[in-house]
């Protein structure tokens, strides 16, 4: 079997059931289309001849599963991805966070960390980073290791610089990294306010009470029930009048939580909490 060949839904379901029972990672509520693309990519990436063989390799070899895990979770990201979003965050949200004596932020599904560092840079430029704790969480321990290191290919820096300048036209992005041997290491001082930790939106509970939650381009891979579970988890973690940011292709419009939130800037998917989840009827 090669990538692009349709996979039987029952076979994918059997494998994700096995992954949950064997390793505790729960992909059972991911959309079938998302799982199909990811399994097909994994088979091509590791030159696996059949889906049955892939299942045997994943369930019998924990090291192989960890290699595969990085391809089953969302990892597409970049520094200051979607500059218009960061411009709105910088303009509309950070000044309101500045009214708190201390700030707590949860970045759920942080992947390899680029967007966490983007936020940390904006907080530093707003003179807020020293009063902030950012909880950066992900299901994938290998992605978290990369995020903790804060080292990225120097080839990504040109795009990152362009994105940054769209947000901070007069800023100097070069002061936030040192390049050497084809890699760029971000300023270690940015990491002092970031706590990296494993957290599974499918199975884990409230992480902390925070004023801002970012979970961008993750919910789109969940089915409706899991989306609602994750959004309820976020709502329970947000303080009164806290902010929730999701991906540009995601929305609270059709969620049960929709009436409890208002979009801060149209089409940015940055929402502010009106009332608590406990006041909503599910």
Residue pairs with C-beta under 8 A, 6 or more apart in sequence:
1 43
1 49
1 50
1 51
2 43
2 44
3 40
3 41
3 43
3 44
4 40
5 40
6 36
7 36
7 39
7 40
7 51
8 51
9 32
11 51
11 55
12 32
12 35
12 36
12 39
13 28
14 55
15 39
15 51
15 54
15 55
15 58
15 59
16 26
16 27
16 28
16 30
16 35
17 28
18 55
18 58
18 59
19 25
19 27
19 58
19 59
19 65
20 26
20 27
20 28
22 59
22 65
23 62
23 65
24 203
25 69
25 72
25 139
25 200
26 200
26 202
26 203
27 35
27 72
27 202
28 202
29 202
29 222
29 223
29 225
29 226
29 229
30 221
30 222
30 223
30 226
31 221
31 222
31 223
34 221
38 71
38 72
39 51
39 54
41 71
42 48
42 54
42 68
42 71
42 72
43 51
43 54
45 71
46 54
46 57
46 64
46 67
46 68
48 54
48 57
57 64
58 64
58 65
58 68
59 65
66 141
66 142
69 139
69 140
69 141
69 142
70 140
70 142
70 143
73 111
73 138
73 139
73 140
73 143
74 109
74 111
74 217
74 218
74 221
75 111
75 112
75 140
75 143
76 111
76 217
77 111
77 112
77 114
77 115
77 217
78 114
78 115
78 156
78 159
78 160
78 163
79 114
79 115
79 117
79 118
79 152
79 156
79 159
79 160
79 163
79 164
80 86
80 115
80 118
80 160
80 163
80 164
80 166
80 167
81 114
81 115
81 118
81 163
81 216
82 216
82 248
83 163
83 164
83 166
83 167
84 166
84 268
85 216
85 245
85 248
85 268
85 269
85 270
86 118
86 119
86 122
86 163
86 167
87 166
87 167
88 264
88 265
88 268
88 270
89 119
89 122
89 245
89 270
90 122
90 126
90 167
90 168
92 264
92 265
92 270
93 212
93 243
93 264
93 270
94 122
94 123
94 126
94 128
95 126
96 243
97 103
97 128
97 211
97 212
97 243
98 126
98 128
100 131
100 211
101 131
102 131
102 132
102 133
103 123
103 128
103 131
103 132
103 133
103 211
103 212
104 132
104 133
104 135
104 208
104 209
104 210
104 211
105 119
105 132
105 133
105 134
105 135
105 210
105 211
105 212
105 213
105 214
106 134
106 135
106 137
106 207
106 208
106 210
106 212
106 213
106 214
106 234
106 237
107 115
107 116
107 119
107 134
107 135
107 136
107 137
107 213
107 214
107 215
108 137
108 199
108 201
108 207
108 213
108 214
108 215
108 218
108 230
108 234
109 137
109 138
109 139
109 201
109 215
109 216
109 217
109 218
110 116
110 136
110 137
110 138
110 143
110 144
110 147
110 196
111 138
111 140
111 143
111 147
112 143
112 146
112 147
112 152
113 136
113 143
113 144
113 146
113 147
113 148
113 150
113 196
114 152
114 160
115 214
115 216
116 134
116 136
116 147
116 194
117 150
117 186
117 190
118 164
119 134
119 214
120 129
120 134
120 190
120 191
120 193
120 194
121 164
121 176
121 190
122 167
122 168
123 129
123 132
123 134
123 193
124 189
124 190
125 168
125 171
129 190
129 193
130 193
132 193
133 193
133 195
134 193
134 194
134 195
135 195
135 197
135 207
135 208
135 210
136 144
136 147
136 194
136 195
136 196
136 197
137 196
137 197
137 198
137 199
137 207
138 144
138 147
138 198
138 199
139 198
139 199
139 200
139 201
139 202
141 198
144 196
144 197
144 198
147 196
148 191
148 196
150 185
150 186
150 188
150 190
150 191
151 183
151 184
151 185
151 186
152 183
152 184
152 186
153 182
153 183
153 184
154 179
154 182
154 183
154 184
155 182
156 184
157 173
157 177
157 179
157 184
160 173
161 173
161 174
164 171
164 173
165 171
165 173
175 187
176 186
176 187
176 190
177 184
177 185
177 186
177 187
178 184
178 185
179 185
199 207
201 215
201 218
201 226
201 229
201 230
201 233
202 226
202 229
205 233
206 233
206 236
206 237
207 237
208 237
209 237
209 238
209 239
210 237
210 238
210 239
210 242
211 238
211 239
211 242
211 243
212 242
212 243
212 244
212 245
213 234
213 237
213 238
213 242
213 243
213 244
213 245
214 245
215 230
215 234
215 244
215 245
215 246
216 245
216 246
216 247
216 248
216 250
216 269
217 247
217 248
217 249
217 250
218 230
218 247
219 227
219 230
219 231
219 246
219 247
219 250
220 247
220 249
220 250
222 230
227 255
228 255
228 256
228 257
231 252
231 255
231 256
231 257
232 256
232 257
232 277
234 244
235 244
235 257
235 260
235 273
235 276
235 277
236 277
238 244
238 273
239 273
240 273
240 276
241 272
241 273
241 274
242 272
242 273
243 264
243 270
243 271
243 272
243 273
244 252
244 261
244 270
244 271
244 272
244 273
245 268
245 269
245 270
245 271
246 252
246 269
246 271
247 269
248 267
248 268
248 269
250 269
251 269
252 258
252 261
252 263
252 271
256 280
256 282
257 277
257 280
259 274
259 280
260 273
260 274
260 275
260 276
260 277
260 279
260 280
261 271
261 272
261 273
261 274
262 271
262 272
262 274
263 269
263 270
263 271
264 270
264 271
264 272
